[in-house]
C-alpha cells in the first residue's frame, strides 16, 4: 500500500518571530523517517507551489481494523501518524528541525482505511500554511486534512 500526501499553500521560506518563536529563514519541509529525525524524505522549500510525497506502507487486517505501518509511520503514545518536519537548511545543506506536524492515522474514517487497503492507495490532502500564515504544525486533523482511498496509477 502507498500513502500519497498532497500538500498545497506552503507558507514561504521565511517565518517571522512570534510568541516563544524566534522566526526562521530558508524553511523547508519533509517527511521524517520512523525514529530517525535526521532522515527526511522529499525535502521541499517552503515557497514551493506544492509538496508531494509517496510513502510505501503495509496494511494488515486485525481484529481492531486495518493497521498501517512502514518506514515513515511513527508509532508512539497517541497512535500511528506521519511527521512532516519543518526546518531550516543552512548553506552547507544541513537541515535543522524547528517544528513538526502530525498527520494522525487514527483520525481516518475506518471505512476509508479499509477501502484504501483494497485499492492500495490512501491519499491525504492538506494546506501547509496555518491560520496565522506560518508552517502548519501540531496534530493535523479533519477538516484541516482530508483522507481518501484512491486509485493512483490506475
N, C-alpha and C positions, 0 to 999 in steps of 0.2 A: 504494500500500500504506500501511497505517497500523500504527503500533506503539501499543498500549494498555498503559500502566503502571498497575497497580492496587496501591496500597500501603496497608498497614494497620499498626496498632500503632505510631503515631507516638510519639516519646519525651517529648513535653511541650514547653512553652515555655521551660523553664529547664534548663540543663545545668550541673551543679556542676563545680568545678575537678578536674583530675586531673593525672597526671604530664605535665609540659610543656604543660598545657592550662589556660587561665585561668578557664574557665567563662563562660557566656553567658546572657543573658536575651532574651526576645521572639524566640525561634528560629522561623524559617520555612524551608521547602524548596521548590525549584522546579527545572525543567529548564533547563539552560544552553544557549543557542544556540551553534552551532559557532563557535569562535574569538572569541566575544563574551561574556566572563564577566559583564558587567554586564547582559546581556539574558536575562531569565528568563521562562519560560512557566509560568503557573499557580502562582503563589506560594501556598502553604498554610501556615497556622500550625502549629507543632509539636504543638499539643494537639488538632488536628482528628481526628475519628474515622477518617478515611481521606483519602487523596490520590490523585487520578486525573489522568492526562494522556493526550492523544492526539496523536501525532506523525505528520505527513504525511511519507512517505518514498517513495523509488524503489527498486524491486527489479529488478536486471538479472542475467540468467543469464550467467555467464562460464565459461571452461574450469575454473576452480577451484571453481565453485559459484555460489550466488546472492550478489550483492553488494548490500548495503543502504546507501543514502546519503540525505541530506536535511539540512535546516537545523539539526536538533538532533542529528545523528550526528557525533561527533568522529572524526577520522581522524589518529591520531598513532602514534608508535612504540608498539608493543604492540597495534595493531589498531584496529578500529572499536568505539565504545562510546557510551553516553549518560551524561552527567554529571547527577547530582542534586546541586545545590548547597545547602548548609546555610549559613544566615547569620542575622544579627540585623536587625531593622527598627527604626530609630530613630523618634522622634515625628514627624519630617518625612516618613517613608515611605521613607527611604534604606536599601537593602539592603547589608549588608557581609558578604561571604562569610568563613567561617572553616574550613569543611571541605567535601569533596565525596565522593560515592560514584560509582564507575564501574560501569555495567551493561554487561558485556562481550558484544558481539555475537558475537565469535569463540568464546564458550563455548556457544553454542546448538547443539544437535544439528543437523547439516546437513539431516536429513530434516524436522525441524520448520521450518527456514528455507524449504526447498523447498515444503512444504505451505502455509506462510503466504503465499508468493508466489502460490500458486494461489488461496487464499481471499481474499487482500488484507488479512489481519489477523494480526498477531503480538501476543500478549499476554504481558506479564511480571507476575508476582505476587511480592511480597516484603513482609517486615516491615521497617519503618524504624527500629526500636529494636534496637540490637546486644545482645550477651550481657551487657554491663555496664550496660545501661539508658540508654545515650547514643544520639545520632544515628548510624545505620549509615553508615560511610564506608569508603574504600579500595575495592579490587576486590570486587565482589559477584558471586559465582559459585554455581552449584548446590552444595549443596542450599539455600543461602540465598535463591535466586531460582528460580522455575520459569517456563519459557518454553513457550508452546503456540501452535499455529496455531488460530485461532478464526474464527467466523462472526458477528462483531459486526454488528448491524443486520439480520441475516437472519431 
